[in-house]
Amino acid sequence: MNKNIVIRPETPGDIEAITNLTIAAFATLEVSNHTEQFVIEALLKLEC
């Protein structure tokens, strides 16, 4: 286990990386309609 991992709240500067990671994570999943990043975007808007 890597003890150097830091879990912190996301910041506005993280949004692009989160979007890109989400797209990559679901890119090859056959049951995905590849809209997961839009779900996350909508959830982030609810937080404000």
Secondary structure, 3 states (H helix, E strand, C coil): CCCCCCCCCCCHHHHHHHHHHHHHHHCCCCCCCCCHHHHHHHHHHHHC
